[in-house]
Amino acid sequence: MNENHVVMCQSCSMPLMNETDKGTTADGSLSSEYCKHCFEAGKFIGYETLEEAIADSVNFAEVAGMTKEEMLASAKAILPTLKRWQN
């Protein structure tokens, strides 16, 4: 794997930069796919629908260094491609 490759949460696209960012599986081990804000004890927490996740993304625009409009456009492009929303 490319050492510059950043793994992202397969629910919200948050970068999983270190162990403290990761959610937990049912057995308590760290998830390699989901962040602590989306996945706990092997279950999804938070958003029930893709549309809710996209709408809420604007709340993270400032921390991501984007305008709300840029963040919304990014979420609309990225979130539907993530594992959680592939049903």
N, CA, C and O atoms as a Maestro MAE file, in Angstrom:
{
 s_m_m2io_version
 :::
 2.0.0
}

f_m_ct {
 s_m_title
 :::
 protein
 m_atom[348] {
  # First column is atom index #
  i_m_mmod_type
  r_m_x_coord
  r_m_y_coord
  r_m_z_coord
  i_m_residue_number
  s_m_chain_name
  s_m_pdb_residue_name
  s_m_pdb_atom_name
  i_m_atomic_number
  :::
  1 25 0.851 -1.182 0.000 1 A "MET " " N  " 7
  2 3 0.000 0.000 0.000 1 A "MET " " CA " 6
  3 2 0.891 1.238 0.000 1 A "MET " " C  " 6
  4 15 1.933 1.260 0.656 1 A "MET " " O  " 8
  5 25 0.494 2.232 -0.712 2 A "ASN " " N  " 7
  6 3 1.188 3.511 -0.758 2 A "ASN " " CA " 6
  7 2 1.174 4.132 0.626 2 A "ASN " " C  " 6
  8 15 0.108 4.269 1.227 2 A "ASN " " O  " 8
  9 25 2.341 4.515 1.150 3 A "GLU " " N  " 7
  10 3 2.393 5.061 2.502 3 A "GLU " " CA " 6
  11 2 1.700 6.414 2.620 3 A "GLU " " C  " 6
  12 15 1.400 6.853 3.730 3 A "GLU " " O  " 8
  13 25 1.442 7.075 1.509 4 A "ASN " " N  " 7
  14 3 0.720 8.344 1.521 4 A "ASN " " CA " 6
  15 2 -0.786 8.155 1.409 4 A "ASN " " C  " 6
  16 15 -1.546 9.120 1.488 4 A "ASN " " O  " 8
  17 25 -1.213 6.918 1.227 5 A "HIS " " N  " 7
  18 3 -2.630 6.597 1.096 5 A "HIS " " CA " 6
  19 2 -3.325 6.740 2.450 5 A "HIS " " C  " 6
  20 15 -2.910 6.125 3.432 5 A "HIS " " O  " 8
  21 25 -4.368 7.542 2.498 6 A "VAL " " N  " 7
  22 3 -5.122 7.724 3.731 6 A "VAL " " CA " 6
  23 2 -6.400 6.908 3.633 6 A "VAL " " C  " 6
  24 15 -7.184 7.067 2.697 6 A "VAL " " O  " 8
  25 25 -6.597 6.041 4.599 7 A "VAL " " N  " 7
  26 3 -7.815 5.246 4.662 7 A "VAL " " CA " 6
  27 2 -8.925 6.138 5.202 7 A "VAL " " C  " 6
  28 15 -8.707 6.901 6.143 7 A "VAL " " O  " 8
  29 25 -10.101 6.047 4.619 8 A "MET " " N  " 7
  30 3 -11.216 6.855 5.098 8 A "MET " " CA " 6
  31 2 -12.341 5.970 5.593 8 A "MET " " C  " 6
  32 15 -12.507 4.835 5.146 8 A "MET " " O  " 8
  33 25 -13.104 6.507 6.519 9 A "CYS " " N  " 7
  34 3 -14.275 5.807 7.035 9 A "CYS " " CA " 6
  35 2 -15.204 5.494 5.873 9 A "CYS " " C  " 6
  36 15 -15.489 6.357 5.043 9 A "CYS " " O  " 8
  37 25 -15.668 4.267 5.820 10 A "GLN " " N  " 7
  38 3 -16.532 3.817 4.739 10 A "GLN " " CA " 6
  39 2 -18.005 4.133 5.005 10 A "GLN " " C  " 6
  40 15 -18.904 3.538 4.411 10 A "GLN " " O  " 8
  41 25 -18.227 5.093 5.922 11 A "SER " " N  " 7
  42 3 -19.570 5.598 6.179 11 A "SER " " CA " 6
  43 2 -19.630 7.099 5.948 11 A "SER " " C  " 6
  44 15 -20.524 7.592 5.260 11 A "SER " " O  " 8
  45 25 -18.659 7.841 6.534 12 A "CYS " " N  " 7
  46 3 -18.712 9.312 6.475 12 A "CYS " " CA " 6
  47 2 -17.540 9.950 5.734 12 A "CYS " " C  " 6
  48 15 -17.561 11.155 5.480 12 A "CYS " " O  " 8
  49 25 -16.538 9.185 5.388 13 A "SER " " N  " 7
  50 3 -15.324 9.598 4.679 13 A "SER " " CA " 6
  51 2 -14.301 10.315 5.557 13 A "SER " " C  " 6
  52 15 -13.339 10.881 5.037 13 A "SER " " O  " 8
  53 25 -14.488 10.303 6.880 14 A "MET " " N  " 7
  54 3 -13.483 10.890 7.770 14 A "MET " " CA " 6
  55 2 -12.176 10.126 7.610 14 A "MET " " C  " 6
  56 15 -12.186 8.895 7.589 14 A "MET " " O  " 8
  57 25 -11.050 10.828 7.495 15 A "PRO " " N  " 7
  58 3 -9.763 10.130 7.422 15 A "PRO " " CA " 6
  59 2 -9.501 9.349 8.714 15 A "PRO " " C  " 6
  60 15 -9.708 9.864 9.813 15 A "PRO " " O  " 8
  61 25 -9.050 8.118 8.569 16 A "LEU " " N  " 7
  62 3 -8.684 7.301 9.724 16 A "LEU " " CA " 6
  63 2 -7.167 7.408 9.871 16 A "LEU " " C  " 6
  64 15 -6.413 6.516 9.484 16 A "LEU " " O  " 8
  65 25 -6.757 8.532 10.444 17 A "MET " " N  " 7
  66 3 -5.338 8.865 10.530 17 A "MET " " CA " 6
  67 2 -4.595 8.062 11.591 17 A "MET " " C  " 6
  68 15 -3.408 7.776 11.433 17 A "MET " " O  " 8
  69 25 -5.276 7.698 12.663 18 A "ASN " " N  " 7
  70 3 -4.617 6.927 13.712 18 A "ASN " " CA " 6
  71 2 -5.636 6.046 14.424 18 A "ASN " " C  " 6
  72 15 -6.830 6.100 14.129 18 A "ASN " " O  " 8
  73 25 -5.166 5.253 15.343 19 A "GLU " " N  " 7
  74 3 -6.012 4.281 16.037 19 A "GLU " " CA " 6
  75 2 -7.167 4.945 16.785 19 A "GLU " " C  " 6
  76 15 -8.246 4.360 16.882 19 A "GLU " " O  " 8
  77 25 -6.967 6.139 17.311 20 A "THR " " N  " 7
  78 3 -8.018 6.800 18.091 20 A "THR " " CA " 6
  79 2 -9.186 7.267 17.230 20 A "THR " " C  " 6
  80 15 -10.239 7.622 17.760 20 A "THR " " O  " 8
  81 25 -9.014 7.271 15.923 21 A "ASP " " N  " 7
  82 3 -10.092 7.656 15.009 21 A "ASP " " CA " 6
  83 2 -11.031 6.486 14.700 21 A "ASP " " C  " 6
  84 15 -12.150 6.692 14.230 21 A "ASP " " O  " 8
  85 25 -10.577 5.269 14.962 22 A "LYS " " N  " 7
  86 3 -11.301 4.078 14.526 22 A "LYS " " CA " 6
  87 2 -12.414 3.669 15.482 22 A "LYS " " C  " 6
  88 15 -12.301 3.811 16.699 22 A "LYS " " O  " 8
  89 25 -13.500 3.153 14.890 23 A "GLY " " N  " 7
  90 3 -14.595 2.586 15.666 23 A "GLY " " CA " 6
  91 2 -14.217 1.194 16.146 23 A "GLY " " C  " 6
  92 15 -13.100 0.729 15.921 23 A "GLY " " O  " 8
  93 25 -15.151 0.539 16.805 24 A "THR " " N  " 7
  94 3 -14.872 -0.793 17.337 24 A "THR " " CA " 6
  95 2 -15.837 -1.836 16.772 24 A "THR " " C  " 6
  96 15 -16.992 -1.545 16.459 24 A "THR " " O  " 8
  97 25 -15.331 -3.040 16.656 25 A "THR " " N  " 7
  98 3 -16.139 -4.158 16.180 25 A "THR " " CA " 6
  99 2 -16.881 -4.781 17.365 25 A "THR " " C  " 6
  100 15 -16.710 -4.351 18.506 25 A "THR " " O  " 8
  101 25 -17.691 -5.779 17.094 26 A "ALA " " N  " 7
  102 3 -18.479 -6.429 18.145 26 A "ALA " " CA " 6
  103 2 -17.605 -7.027 19.241 26 A "ALA " " C  " 6
  104 15 -18.018 -7.077 20.400 26 A "ALA " " O  " 8
  105 25 -16.403 -7.480 18.891 27 A "ASP " " N  " 7
  106 3 -15.514 -8.066 19.906 27 A "ASP " " CA " 6
  107 2 -14.622 -7.032 20.583 27 A "ASP " " C  " 6
  108 15 -13.764 -7.383 21.393 27 A "ASP " " O  " 8
  109 25 -14.824 -5.755 20.251 28 A "GLY " " N  " 7
  110 3 -14.066 -4.680 20.887 28 A "GLY " " CA " 6
  111 2 -12.781 -4.297 20.183 28 A "GLY " " C  " 6
  112 15 -12.119 -3.338 20.581 28 A "GLY " " O  " 8
  113 25 -12.416 -5.037 19.133 29 A "SER " " N  " 7
  114 3 -11.213 -4.676 18.389 29 A "SER " " CA " 6
  115 2 -11.509 -3.461 17.499 29 A "SER " " C  " 6
  116 15 -12.666 -3.129 17.243 29 A "SER " " O  " 8
  117 25 -10.450 -2.815 17.040 30 A "LEU " " N  " 7
  118 3 -10.615 -1.627 16.212 30 A "LEU " " CA " 6
  119 2 -11.064 -1.997 14.804 30 A "LEU " " C  " 6
  120 15 -10.591 -2.974 14.224 30 A "LEU " " O  " 8
  121 25 -11.972 -1.214 14.273 31 A "SER " " N  " 7
  122 3 -12.454 -1.408 12.911 31 A "SER " " CA " 6
  123 2 -11.444 -0.818 11.936 31 A "SER " " C  " 6
  124 15 -10.916 0.270 12.170 31 A "SER " " O  " 8
  125 25 -11.178 -1.513 10.868 32 A "SER " " N  " 7
  126 3 -10.282 -0.989 9.839 32 A "SER " " CA " 6
  127 2 -11.051 -0.194 8.784 32 A "SER " " C  " 6
  128 15 -10.450 0.390 7.883 32 A "SER " " O  " 8
  129 25 -12.392 -0.175 8.900 33 A "GLU " " N  " 7
  130 3 -13.208 0.467 7.873 33 A "GLU " " CA " 6
  131 2 -14.028 1.667 8.344 33 A "GLU " " C  " 6
  132 15 -14.399 2.514 7.530 33 A "GLU " " O  " 8
  133 25 -14.315 1.752 9.635 34 A "TYR " " N  " 7
  134 3 -15.247 2.776 10.104 34 A "TYR " " CA " 6
  135 2 -14.692 3.577 11.274 34 A "TYR " " C  " 6
  136 15 -13.936 3.057 12.096 34 A "TYR " " O  " 8
  137 25 -15.076 4.849 11.340 35 A "CYS " " N  " 7
  138 3 -14.600 5.728 12.409 35 A "CYS " " CA " 6
  139 2 -15.438 5.569 13.681 35 A "CYS " " C  " 6
  140 15 -16.499 4.945 13.684 35 A "CYS " " O  " 8
  141 25 -14.921 6.153 14.750 36 A "LYS " " N  " 7
  142 3 -15.578 6.068 16.058 36 A "LYS " " CA " 6
  143 2 -16.898 6.836 16.104 36 A "LYS " " C  " 6
  144 15 -17.715 6.604 16.995 36 A "LYS " " O  " 8
  145 25 -17.110 7.734 15.168 37 A "HIS " " N  " 7
  146 3 -18.352 8.505 15.132 37 A "HIS " " CA " 6
  147 2 -19.483 7.755 14.418 37 A "HIS " " C  " 6
  148 15 -20.658 8.089 14.573 37 A "HIS " " O  " 8
  149 25 -19.110 6.738 13.636 38 A "CYS " " N  " 7
  150 3 -20.091 5.994 12.839 38 A "CYS " " CA " 6
  151 2 -20.304 4.553 13.288 38 A "CYS " " C  " 6
  152 15 -21.335 3.953 12.980 38 A "CYS " " O  " 8
  153 25 -19.341 3.994 14.012 39 A "PHE " " N  " 7
  154 3 -19.374 2.553 14.283 39 A "PHE " " CA " 6
  155 2 -18.868 2.270 15.688 39 A "PHE " " C  " 6
  156 15 -17.759 2.663 16.051 39 A "PHE " " O  " 8
  157 25 -19.692 1.584 16.475 40 A "GLU " " N  " 7
  158 3 -19.327 1.255 17.852 40 A "GLU " " CA " 6
  159 2 -19.874 -0.121 18.200 40 A "GLU " " C  " 6
  160 15 -21.043 -0.420 17.952 40 A "GLU " " O  " 8
  161 25 -19.017 -0.953 18.776 41 A "ALA " " N  " 7
  162 3 -19.403 -2.309 19.187 41 A "ALA " " CA " 6
  163 2 -20.049 -3.100 18.046 41 A "ALA " " C  " 6
  164 15 -20.975 -3.882 18.261 41 A "ALA " " O  " 8
  165 25 -19.543 -2.880 16.833 42 A "GLY " " N  " 7
  166 3 -20.025 -3.636 15.683 42 A "GLY " " CA " 6
  167 2 -21.315 -3.140 15.065 42 A "GLY " " C  " 6
  168 15 -21.898 -3.813 14.216 42 A "GLY " " O  " 8
  169 25 -21.770 -1.959 15.488 43 A "LYS " " N  " 7
  170 3 -23.034 -1.430 14.956 43 A "LYS " " CA " 6
  171 2 -22.859 0.019 14.516 43 A "LYS " " C  " 6
  172 15 -22.072 0.775 15.086 43 A "LYS " " O  " 8
  173 25 -23.617 0.379 13.484 44 A "PHE " " N  " 7
  174 3 -23.604 1.769 13.040 44 A "PHE " " CA " 6
  175 2 -24.341 2.633 14.044 44 A "PHE " " C  " 6
  176 15 -25.359 2.230 14.607 44 A "PHE " " O  " 8
  177 25 -23.816 3.819 14.258 45 A "ILE " " N  " 7
  178 3 -24.466 4.811 15.110 45 A "ILE " " CA " 6
  179 2 -24.659 6.072 14.276 45 A "ILE " " C  " 6
  180 15 -23.930 6.295 13.309 45 A "ILE " " O  " 8
  181 25 -25.607 6.871 14.635 46 A "GLY " " N  " 7
  182 3 -25.805 8.104 13.883 46 A "GLY " " CA " 6
  183 2 -26.798 7.949 12.755 46 A "GLY " " C  " 6
  184 15 -27.908 7.457 12.956 46 A "GLY " " O  " 8
  185 25 -26.406 8.362 11.584 47 A "TYR " " N  " 7
  186 3 -27.291 8.456 10.427 47 A "TYR " " CA " 6
  187 2 -28.003 7.161 10.085 47 A "TYR " " C  " 6
  188 15 -27.422 6.076 10.119 47 A "TYR " " O  " 8
  189 25 -29.273 7.305 9.756 48 A "GLU " " N  " 7
  190 3 -30.056 6.155 9.298 48 A "GLU " " CA " 6
  191 2 -30.039 6.054 7.777 48 A "GLU " " C  " 6
  192 15 -30.140 4.961 7.218 48 A "GLU " " O  " 8
  193 25 -29.910 7.204 7.109 49 A "THR " " N  " 7
  194 3 -29.957 7.199 5.648 49 A "THR " " CA " 6
  195 2 -28.785 7.969 5.059 49 A "THR " " C  " 6
  196 15 -28.181 8.816 5.716 49 A "THR " " O  " 8
  197 25 -28.483 7.660 3.828 50 A "LEU " " N  " 7
  198 3 -27.453 8.377 3.086 50 A "LEU " " CA " 6
  199 2 -27.803 9.861 2.989 50 A "LEU " " C  " 6
  200 15 -26.928 10.717 3.122 50 A "LEU " " O  " 8
  201 25 -29.056 10.158 2.760 51 A "GLU " " N  " 7
  202 3 -29.490 11.551 2.626 51 A "GLU " " CA " 6
  203 2 -29.220 12.339 3.901 51 A "GLU " " C  " 6
  204 15 -28.826 13.504 3.832 51 A "GLU " " O  " 8
  205 25 -29.425 11.719 5.073 52 A "GLU " " N  " 7
  206 3 -29.130 12.382 6.348 52 A "GLU " " CA " 6
  207 2 -27.637 12.651 6.488 52 A "GLU " " C  " 6
  208 15 -27.236 13.719 6.950 52 A "GLU " " O  " 8
  209 25 -26.823 11.692 6.094 53 A "ALA " " N  " 7
  210 3 -25.375 11.855 6.178 53 A "ALA " " CA " 6
  211 2 -24.901 12.981 5.272 53 A "ALA " " C  " 6
  212 15 -24.056 13.783 5.668 53 A "ALA " " O  " 8
  213 25 -25.434 13.046 4.072 54 A "ILE " " N  " 7
  214 3 -25.058 14.110 3.135 54 A "ILE " " CA " 6
  215 2 -25.480 15.470 3.686 54 A "ILE " " C  " 6
  216 15 -24.694 16.417 3.665 54 A "ILE " " O  " 8
  217 25 -26.701 15.574 4.172 55 A "ALA " " N  " 7
  218 3 -27.197 16.845 4.708 55 A "ALA " " CA " 6
  219 2 -26.364 17.310 5.897 55 A "ALA " " C  " 6
  220 15 -26.096 18.504 6.033 55 A "ALA " " O  " 8
  221 25 -25.953 16.387 6.754 56 A "ASP " " N  " 7
  222 3 -25.185 16.737 7.951 56 A "ASP " " CA " 6
  223 2 -23.744 17.097 7.638 56 A "ASP " " C  " 6
  224 15 -23.070 17.708 8.467 56 A "ASP " " O  " 8
  225 25 -23.264 16.739 6.478 57 A "SER " " N  " 7
  226 3 -21.862 16.980 6.125 57 A "SER " " CA " 6
  227 2 -21.486 18.454 6.190 57 A "SER " " C  " 6
  228 15 -20.332 18.784 6.465 57 A "SER " " O  " 8
  229 25 -22.436 19.341 5.944 58 A "VAL " " N  " 7
  230 3 -22.119 20.776 5.963 58 A "VAL " " CA " 6
  231 2 -21.647 21.242 7.344 58 A "VAL " " C  " 6
  232 15 -20.985 22.275 7.452 58 A "VAL " " O  " 8
  233 25 -21.978 20.498 8.390 59 A "ASN " " N  " 7
  234 3 -21.535 20.858 9.734 59 A "ASN " " CA " 6
  235 2 -20.036 20.662 9.933 59 A "ASN " " C  " 6
  236 15 -19.474 21.125 10.925 59 A "ASN " " O  " 8
  237 25 -19.394 19.979 8.997 60 A "PHE " " N  " 7
  238 3 -17.963 19.704 9.097 60 A "PHE " " CA " 6
  239 2 -17.144 20.476 8.067 60 A "PHE " " C  " 6
  240 15 -15.949 20.233 7.905 60 A "PHE " " O  " 8
  241 25 -17.786 21.396 7.380 61 A "ALA " " N  " 7
  242 3 -17.118 22.161 6.326 61 A "ALA " " CA " 6
  243 2 -15.919 22.941 6.862 61 A "ALA " " C  " 6
  244 15 -14.837 22.892 6.277 61 A "ALA " " O  " 8
  245 25 -16.099 23.647 7.947 62 A "GLU " " N  " 7
  246 3 -15.021 24.488 8.471 62 A "GLU " " CA " 6
  247 2 -13.800 23.658 8.854 62 A "GLU " " C  " 6
  248 15 -12.668 24.017 8.528 62 A "GLU " " O  " 8
  249 25 -14.035 22.558 9.540 63 A "VAL " " N  " 7
  250 3 -12.921 21.703 9.966 63 A "VAL " " CA " 6
  251 2 -12.207 21.085 8.757 63 A "VAL " " C  " 6
  252 15 -11.018 20.777 8.830 63 A "VAL " " O  " 8
  253 25 -12.921 20.908 7.663 64 A "ALA " " N  " 7
  254 3 -12.341 20.353 6.443 64 A "ALA " " CA " 6
  255 2 -11.732 21.431 5.554 64 A "ALA " " C  " 6
  256 15 -11.134 21.126 4.522 64 A "ALA " " O  " 8
  257 25 -11.884 22.690 5.955 65 A "GLY " " N  " 7
  258 3 -11.334 23.790 5.171 65 A "GLY " " CA " 6
  259 2 -12.095 24.061 3.892 65 A "GLY " " C  " 6
  260 15 -11.511 24.449 2.880 65 A "GLY " " O  " 8
  261 25 -13.410 23.854 3.939 66 A "MET " " N  " 7
  262 3 -14.259 24.049 2.762 66 A "MET " " CA " 6
  263 2 -15.420 24.970 3.103 66 A "MET " " C  " 6
  264 15 -15.744 25.177 4.272 66 A "MET " " O  " 8
  265 25 -16.038 25.515 2.068 67 A "THR " " N  " 7
  266 3 -17.294 26.225 2.280 67 A "THR " " CA " 6
  267 2 -18.381 25.164 2.445 67 A "THR " " C  " 6
  268 15 -18.162 23.997 2.120 67 A "THR " " O  " 8
  269 25 -19.541 25.558 2.942 68 A "LYS " " N  " 7
  270 3 -20.643 24.603 3.081 68 A "LYS " " CA " 6
  271 2 -21.051 24.051 1.726 68 A "LYS " " C  " 6
  272 15 -21.385 22.872 1.606 68 A "LYS " " O  " 8
  273 25 -21.025 24.894 0.715 69 A "GLU " " N  " 7
  274 3 -21.402 24.457 -0.628 69 A "GLU " " CA " 6
  275 2 -20.406 23.432 -1.167 69 A "GLU " " C  " 6
  276 15 -20.800 22.438 -1.776 69 A "GLU " " O  " 8
  277 25 -19.107 23.678 -0.940 70 A "GLU " " N  " 7
  278 3 -18.083 22.736 -1.386 70 A "GLU " " CA " 6
  279 2 -18.226 21.399 -0.653 70 A "GLU " " C  " 6
  280 15 -18.106 20.332 -1.255 70 A "GLU " " O  " 8
  281 25 -18.480 21.473 0.642 71 A "MET " " N  " 7
  282 3 -18.616 20.259 1.437 71 A "MET " " CA " 6
  283 2 -19.825 19.450 0.997 71 A "MET " " C  " 6
  284 15 -19.748 18.226 0.887 71 A "MET " " O  " 8
  285 25 -20.932 20.120 0.745 72 A "LEU " " N  " 7
  286 3 -22.137 19.430 0.286 72 A "LEU " " CA " 6
  287 2 -21.884 18.748 -1.059 72 A "LEU " " C  " 6
  288 15 -22.288 17.602 -1.256 72 A "LEU " " O  " 8
  289 25 -21.231 19.433 -1.966 73 A "ALA " " N  " 7
  290 3 -20.927 18.847 -3.280 73 A "ALA " " CA " 6
  291 2 -19.991 17.649 -3.127 73 A "ALA " " C  " 6
  292 15 -20.164 16.628 -3.793 73 A "ALA " " O  " 8
  293 25 -19.012 17.779 -2.256 74 A "SER " " N  " 7
  294 3 -18.081 16.683 -2.004 74 A "SER " " CA " 6
  295 2 -18.806 15.476 -1.414 74 A "SER " " C  " 6
  296 15 -18.585 14.345 -1.846 74 A "SER " " O  " 8
  297 25 -19.667 15.713 -0.435 75 A "ALA " " N  " 7
  298 3 -20.421 14.624 0.199 75 A "ALA " " CA " 6
  299 2 -21.320 13.926 -0.815 75 A "ALA " " C  " 6
  300 15 -21.426 12.699 -0.809 75 A "ALA " " O  " 8
  301 25 -21.965 14.696 -1.681 76 A "LYS " " N  " 7
  302 3 -22.840 14.099 -2.701 76 A "LYS " " CA " 6
  303 2 -22.050 13.214 -3.661 76 A "LYS " " C  " 6
  304 15 -22.573 12.223 -4.169 76 A "LYS " " O  " 8
  305 25 -20.789 13.573 -3.908 77 A "ALA " " N  " 7
  306 3 -19.950 12.803 -4.820 77 A "ALA " " CA " 6
  307 2 -19.317 11.582 -4.153 77 A "ALA " " C  " 6
  308 15 -19.205 10.522 -4.769 77 A "ALA " " O  " 8
  309 25 -18.904 11.734 -2.893 78 A "ILE " " N  " 7
  310 3 -18.125 10.686 -2.232 78 A "ILE " " CA " 6
  311 2 -18.976 9.688 -1.451 78 A "ILE " " C  " 6
  312 15 -18.806 8.479 -1.610 78 A "ILE " " O  " 8
  313 25 -19.885 10.172 -0.616 79 A "LEU " " N  " 7
  314 3 -20.591 9.263 0.288 79 A "LEU " " CA " 6
  315 2 -21.312 8.111 -0.409 79 A "LEU " " C  " 6
  316 15 -21.254 6.986 0.089 79 A "LEU " " O  " 8
  317 25 -21.984 8.335 -1.530 80 A "PRO " " N  " 7
  318 3 -22.674 7.199 -2.175 80 A "PRO " " CA " 6
  319 2 -21.731 6.083 -2.642 80 A "PRO " " C  " 6
  320 15 -22.179 4.965 -2.901 80 A "PRO " " O  " 8
  321 25 -20.436 6.378 -2.751 81 A "THR " " N  " 7
  322 3 -19.474 5.362 -3.207 81 A "THR " " CA " 6
  323 2 -18.909 4.533 -2.053 81 A "THR " " C  " 6
  324 15 -18.203 3.552 -2.288 81 A "THR " " O  " 8
  325 25 -19.210 4.912 -0.823 82 A "LEU " " N  " 7
  326 3 -18.639 4.230 0.334 82 A "LEU " " CA " 6
  327 2 -19.404 2.958 0.683 82 A "LEU " " C  " 6
  328 15 -20.595 2.835 0.396 82 A "LEU " " O  " 8
  329 25 -18.704 2.019 1.302 83 A "LYS " " N  " 7
  330 3 -19.223 0.679 1.583 83 A "LYS " " CA " 6
  331 2 -20.572 0.680 2.309 83 A "LYS " " C  " 6
  332 15 -21.472 -0.076 1.942 83 A "LYS " " O  " 8
  333 25 -20.718 1.521 3.332 84 A "ARG " " N  " 7
  334 3 -21.956 1.520 4.107 84 A "ARG " " CA " 6
  335 2 -23.175 1.764 3.237 84 A "ARG " " C  " 6
  336 15 -24.242 1.213 3.505 84 A "ARG " " O  " 8
  337 25 -23.038 2.568 2.215 85 A "TRP " " N  " 7
  338 3 -24.191 3.009 1.433 85 A "TRP " " CA " 6
  339 2 -24.354 2.233 0.122 85 A "TRP " " C  " 6
  340 15 -25.103 2.665 -0.755 85 A "TRP " " O  " 8
  341 25 -23.679 1.117 -0.023 86 A "GLN " " N  " 7
  342 3 -23.718 0.339 -1.261 86 A "GLN " " CA " 6
  343 2 -24.809 -0.721 -1.317 86 A "GLN " " C  " 6
  344 15 -24.595 -1.776 -1.914 86 A "GLN " " O  " 8
  345 25 -25.952 -0.483 -0.728 87 A "ASN " " N  " 7
  346 3 -27.028 -1.492 -0.759 87 A "ASN " " CA " 6
  347 2 -28.086 -1.167 -1.770 87 A "ASN " " C  " 6
  348 15 -29.052 -1.916 -1.915 87 A "ASN " " O  " 8
  :::
 }
 m_bond[347] {
  # First column is bond index #
  i_m_from
  i_m_to
  i_m_order
  :::
  1 1 2 1
  2 2 3 1
  3 3 4 2
  4 3 5 1
  5 5 6 1
  6 6 7 1
  7 7 8 2
  8 7 9 1
  9 9 10 1
  10 10 11 1
  11 11 12 2
  12 11 13 1
  13 13 14 1
  14 14 15 1
  15 15 16 2
  16 15 17 1
  17 17 18 1
  18 18 19 1
  19 19 20 2
  20 19 21 1
  21 21 22 1
  22 22 23 1
  23 23 24 2
  24 23 25 1
  25 25 26 1
  26 26 27 1
  27 27 28 2
  28 27 29 1
  29 29 30 1
  30 30 31 1
  31 31 32 2
  32 31 33 1
  33 33 34 1
  34 34 35 1
  35 35 36 2
  36 35 37 1
  37 37 38 1
  38 38 39 1
  39 39 40 2
  40 39 41 1
  41 41 42 1
  42 42 43 1
  43 43 44 2
  44 43 45 1
  45 45 46 1
  46 46 47 1
  47 47 48 2
  48 47 49 1
  49 49 50 1
  50 50 51 1
  51 51 52 2
  52 51 53 1
  53 53 54 1
  54 54 55 1
  55 55 56 2
  56 55 57 1
  57 57 58 1
  58 58 59 1
  59 59 60 2
  60 59 61 1
  61 61 62 1
  62 62 63 1
  63 63 64 2
  64 63 65 1
  65 65 66 1
  66 66 67 1
  67 67 68 2
  68 67 69 1
  69 69 70 1
  70 70 71 1
  71 71 72 2
  72 71 73 1
  73 73 74 1
  74 74 75 1
  75 75 76 2
  76 75 77 1
  77 77 78 1
  78 78 79 1
  79 79 80 2
  80 79 81 1
  81 81 82 1
  82 82 83 1
  83 83 84 2
  84 83 85 1
  85 85 86 1
  86 86 87 1
  87 87 88 2
  88 87 89 1
  89 89 90 1
  90 90 91 1
  91 91 92 2
  92 91 93 1
  93 93 94 1
  94 94 95 1
  95 95 96 2
  96 95 97 1
  97 97 98 1
  98 98 99 1
  99 99 100 2
  100 99 101 1
  101 101 102 1
  102 102 103 1
  103 103 104 2
  104 103 105 1
  105 105 106 1
  106 106 107 1
  107 107 108 2
  108 107 109 1
  109 109 110 1
  110 110 111 1
  111 111 112 2
  112 111 113 1
  113 113 114 1
  114 114 115 1
  115 115 116 2
  116 115 117 1
  117 117 118 1
  118 118 119 1
  119 119 120 2
  120 119 121 1
  121 121 122 1
  122 122 123 1
  123 123 124 2
  124 123 125 1
  125 125 126 1
  126 126 127 1
  127 127 128 2
  128 127 129 1
  129 129 130 1
  130 130 131 1
  131 131 132 2
  132 131 133 1
  133 133 134 1
  134 134 135 1
  135 135 136 2
  136 135 137 1
  137 137 138 1
  138 138 139 1
  139 139 140 2
  140 139 141 1
  141 141 142 1
  142 142 143 1
  143 143 144 2
  144 143 145 1
  145 145 146 1
  146 146 147 1
  147 147 148 2
  148 147 149 1
  149 149 150 1
  150 150 151 1
  151 151 152 2
  152 151 153 1
  153 153 154 1
  154 154 155 1
  155 155 156 2
  156 155 157 1
  157 157 158 1
  158 158 159 1
  159 159 160 2
  160 159 161 1
  161 161 162 1
  162 162 163 1
  163 163 164 2
  164 163 165 1
  165 165 166 1
  166 166 167 1
  167 167 168 2
  168 167 169 1
  169 169 170 1
  170 170 171 1
  171 171 172 2
  172 171 173 1
  173 173 174 1
  174 174 175 1
  175 175 176 2
  176 175 177 1
  177 177 178 1
  178 178 179 1
  179 179 180 2
  180 179 181 1
  181 181 182 1
  182 182 183 1
  183 183 184 2
  184 183 185 1
  185 185 186 1
  186 186 187 1
  187 187 188 2
  188 187 189 1
  189 189 190 1
  190 190 191 1
  191 191 192 2
  192 191 193 1
  193 193 194 1
  194 194 195 1
  195 195 196 2
  196 195 197 1
  197 197 198 1
  198 198 199 1
  199 199 200 2
  200 199 201 1
  201 201 202 1
  202 202 203 1
  203 203 204 2
  204 203 205 1
  205 205 206 1
  206 206 207 1
  207 207 208 2
  208 207 209 1
  209 209 210 1
  210 210 211 1
  211 211 212 2
  212 211 213 1
  213 213 214 1
  214 214 215 1
  215 215 216 2
  216 215 217 1
  217 217 218 1
  218 218 219 1
  219 219 220 2
  220 219 221 1
  221 221 222 1
  222 222 223 1
  223 223 224 2
  224 223 225 1
  225 225 226 1
  226 226 227 1
  227 227 228 2
  228 227 229 1
  229 229 230 1
  230 230 231 1
  231 231 232 2
  232 231 233 1
  233 233 234 1
  234 234 235 1
  235 235 236 2
  236 235 237 1
  237 237 238 1
  238 238 239 1
  239 239 240 2
  240 239 241 1
  241 241 242 1
  242 242 243 1
  243 243 244 2
  244 243 245 1
  245 245 246 1
  246 246 247 1
  247 247 248 2
  248 247 249 1
  249 249 250 1
  250 250 251 1
  251 251 252 2
  252 251 253 1
  253 253 254 1
  254 254 255 1
  255 255 256 2
  256 255 257 1
  257 257 258 1
  258 258 259 1
  259 259 260 2
  260 259 261 1
  261 261 262 1
  262 262 263 1
  263 263 264 2
  264 263 265 1
  265 265 266 1
  266 266 267 1
  267 267 268 2
  268 267 269 1
  269 269 270 1
  270 270 271 1
  271 271 272 2
  272 271 273 1
  273 273 274 1
  274 274 275 1
  275 275 276 2
  276 275 277 1
  277 277 278 1
  278 278 279 1
  279 279 280 2
  280 279 281 1
  281 281 282 1
  282 282 283 1
  283 283 284 2
  284 283 285 1
  285 285 286 1
  286 286 287 1
  287 287 288 2
  288 287 289 1
  289 289 290 1
  290 290 291 1
  291 291 292 2
  292 291 293 1
  293 293 294 1
  294 294 295 1
  295 295 296 2
  296 295 297 1
  297 297 298 1
  298 298 299 1
  299 299 300 2
  300 299 301 1
  301 301 302 1
  302 302 303 1
  303 303 304 2
  304 303 305 1
  305 305 306 1
  306 306 307 1
  307 307 308 2
  308 307 309 1
  309 309 310 1
  310 310 311 1
  311 311 312 2
  312 311 313 1
  313 313 314 1
  314 314 315 1
  315 315 316 2
  316 315 317 1
  317 317 318 1
  318 318 319 1
  319 319 320 2
  320 319 321 1
  321 321 322 1
  322 322 323 1
  323 323 324 2
  324 323 325 1
  325 325 326 1
  326 326 327 1
  327 327 328 2
  328 327 329 1
  329 329 330 1
  330 330 331 1
  331 331 332 2
  332 331 333 1
  333 333 334 1
  334 334 335 1
  335 335 336 2
  336 335 337 1
  337 337 338 1
  338 338 339 1
  339 339 340 2
  340 339 341 1
  341 341 342 1
  342 342 343 1
  343 343 344 2
  344 343 345 1
  345 345 346 1
  346 346 347 1
  347 347 348 2
  :::
 }
}
